[in-house]
Amino acid sequence: MLSISKRCTMGAVCLLLVPAGSFAAQSHAGYSRAMDDLRLAHALLQRPNGMQAAASTPDEVSIALGHLDSAMKELDQAAGPEQSKVQEISKIEARMSWAERLDQSLRLLDRAEMECAREKDDSAGAKMKTRIFDLLDQAHSRLSVALETVNFDYGARNIPTRND
């Protein structure tokens, strides 16, 4: 039987032996999970079968991908180098329709926003968090328009996309 003082001493020694990096790795776990969601959303938004939008007029999905890229860069800076390990992206169903891909990407964006909202930041990180939310909101609105107009052929009527 160990006395209370010996157990306290052993507990303190164990805490000293635990690498400080393991505590730091948990500091931005929400950003890491959000980054994984955004990577999967980005992969879903890649055009299937080589279908590309016209280079002269970017469509809603192309603009949303740009916002996602910017948000992922901000998240990478916020999480720090210890969190930037790239996780394996799960396989994407080849038979998934374009509308299903857009819908799944919207759900992933919502989940990434919730993960970012759970993160507690100091006042310096608040500006970065605001930029991340702005980029995710812009991407979300672009994808919402793309989902609503999924069967609309912009090229057939020569109608440009929104430029806001």
Phi, psi and omega per residue, in radians:
M1 nan 2.218 3.128
L2 -1.633 2.483 3.102
S3 -1.300 2.890 -3.103
I4 -1.083 -0.686 -3.114
S5 -1.160 -0.654 3.116
K6 -1.206 -0.677 3.103
R7 -1.135 -0.693 3.106
C8 -1.136 -0.704 3.125
T9 -1.135 -0.751 3.124
M10 -1.138 -0.664 3.104
G11 -1.116 -0.714 3.123
A12 -1.151 -0.701 3.113
V13 -1.122 -0.732 3.112
C14 -1.073 -0.701 3.114
L15 -1.138 -0.601 3.114
L16 -1.250 -0.515 -3.125
L17 -1.385 -0.372 3.128
V18 -1.225 2.223 -3.124
P19 -1.079 2.464 -3.138
A20 -1.121 -0.448 -3.132
G21 -1.126 -0.502 -3.140
S22 -1.205 -0.563 3.056
F23 -1.287 -0.662 -3.140
A24 -1.170 -0.561 -3.120
A25 -1.155 -0.445 3.141
Q26 -1.541 -0.096 -3.025
S27 -1.172 -0.547 -3.134
H28 -2.262 0.856 -3.127
A29 -1.138 -0.570 3.116
G30 -1.132 -0.700 3.088
Y31 -1.130 -0.653 3.126
S32 -1.142 -0.752 3.102
R33 -1.163 -0.660 3.098
A34 -1.124 -0.679 3.121
M35 -1.104 -0.708 3.094
D36 -1.094 -0.736 3.109
D37 -1.108 -0.723 -3.132
L38 -1.194 -0.614 3.077
R39 -1.110 -0.727 3.124
L40 -1.182 -0.717 3.093
A41 -1.073 -0.701 3.117
H42 -1.103 -0.744 3.130
A43 -1.137 -0.661 3.118
L44 -1.152 -0.517 -3.081
L45 -1.495 -0.068 3.048
Q46 -1.181 2.391 -3.048
R47 -1.153 2.233 3.110
P48 -1.291 2.629 3.066
N49 0.981 0.546 3.073
G50 1.250 0.169 -3.137
M51 -1.200 2.072 -3.124
Q52 -2.117 2.597 3.081
A53 -1.327 2.796 3.115
A54 -1.075 2.403 -3.062
A55 -1.199 -0.490 -3.071
S56 -1.327 -0.579 -3.138
T57 -2.158 1.860 3.114
P58 -1.192 2.451 3.122
D59 -1.616 3.140 -3.081
E60 -1.061 -0.694 -3.097
V61 -1.194 -0.706 3.109
S62 -1.090 -0.709 3.118
I63 -1.191 -0.697 3.103
A64 -1.097 -0.674 3.098
L65 -1.091 -0.665 3.077
G66 -1.093 -0.730 3.099
H67 -1.155 -0.673 3.101
L68 -1.114 -0.732 3.112
D69 -1.051 -0.767 3.130
S70 -1.137 -0.714 3.123
A71 -1.129 -0.676 3.129
M72 -1.172 -0.612 3.070
K73 -1.133 -0.748 3.107
E74 -1.109 -0.753 3.115
L75 -1.107 -0.645 3.124
D76 -1.103 -0.707 3.100
Q77 -1.201 -0.695 -3.106
A78 -1.191 -0.677 -3.093
A79 -1.326 -0.507 -3.121
G80 1.569 2.947 -3.062
P81 -1.164 -0.467 -3.124
E82 -1.254 -0.329 -3.120
Q83 -1.741 -0.060 -2.993
S84 -1.499 0.351 3.085
K85 -1.192 2.248 -3.103
V86 -1.392 2.156 3.097
Q87 -1.529 2.705 3.102
E88 -1.173 2.231 3.092
I89 -1.441 2.308 -3.120
S90 -1.157 2.750 -3.139
K91 -1.109 2.459 3.107
I92 -1.754 2.270 -3.137
E93 -1.055 2.162 -3.093
A94 -1.178 -0.501 -3.101
R95 -1.529 0.055 -3.130
M96 -1.174 2.262 -3.137
S97 -1.259 2.869 -3.116
W98 -1.113 -0.690 3.117
A99 -1.104 -0.677 3.093
E100 -1.159 -0.646 3.091
R101 -1.113 -0.755 3.123
L102 -1.121 -0.754 -3.138
D103 -1.119 -0.778 3.112
Q104 -1.104 -0.683 3.108
S105 -1.115 -0.698 3.088
L106 -1.081 -0.727 3.109
R107 -1.116 -0.696 3.112
L108 -1.152 -0.657 3.074
L109 -1.094 -0.746 3.102
D110 -1.063 -0.760 3.139
R111 -1.149 -0.670 3.105
A112 -1.135 -0.681 3.097
E113 -1.109 -0.701 3.116
M114 -1.137 -0.697 3.125
E115 -1.136 -0.706 3.114
C116 -1.173 -0.633 -3.127
A117 -1.160 -0.496 3.137
R118 -1.305 -0.348 -3.123
E119 -1.220 2.386 3.091
K120 -1.770 2.151 -3.127
D121 -2.150 2.747 3.039
D122 -1.376 -3.092 -3.080
S123 -1.127 -0.535 3.114
A124 -1.213 -0.620 3.141
G125 -1.393 -0.207 -3.111
A126 -1.165 -0.651 3.127
K127 -1.149 -0.726 3.125
M128 -1.149 -0.706 3.117
K129 -1.104 -0.670 3.101
T130 -1.123 -0.730 3.098
R131 -1.102 -0.710 3.125
I132 -1.092 -0.796 3.120
F133 -1.106 -0.693 3.107
D134 -1.073 -0.779 -3.139
L135 -1.143 -0.719 3.124
L136 -1.176 -0.645 3.087
D137 -1.144 -0.718 3.107
Q138 -1.120 -0.752 3.106
A139 -1.118 -0.692 3.137
H140 -1.092 -0.771 -3.126
S141 -1.170 -0.648 3.091
R142 -1.128 -0.740 -3.140
L143 -1.226 -0.559 3.069
S144 -1.101 -0.759 3.097
V145 -1.132 -0.723 3.133
A146 -1.097 -0.673 3.132
L147 -1.217 -0.663 3.118
E148 -1.192 -0.530 -3.076
T149 -1.968 0.538 -3.023
V150 -1.046 -0.569 -3.122
N151 -1.739 0.103 3.137
F152 -1.502 2.256 -3.117
D153 -1.688 1.778 -3.134
Y154 -1.108 -0.641 -3.087
G155 -1.179 -0.541 -3.092
A156 -1.172 -0.591 -3.101
R157 -1.873 0.009 3.122
N158 0.993 0.821 3.122
I159 -1.834 2.146 3.125
P160 -1.285 2.827 3.095
T161 -1.388 3.002 3.095
R162 -1.133 2.541 3.106
N163 -2.148 0.793 3.107
D164 -1.706 nan nan
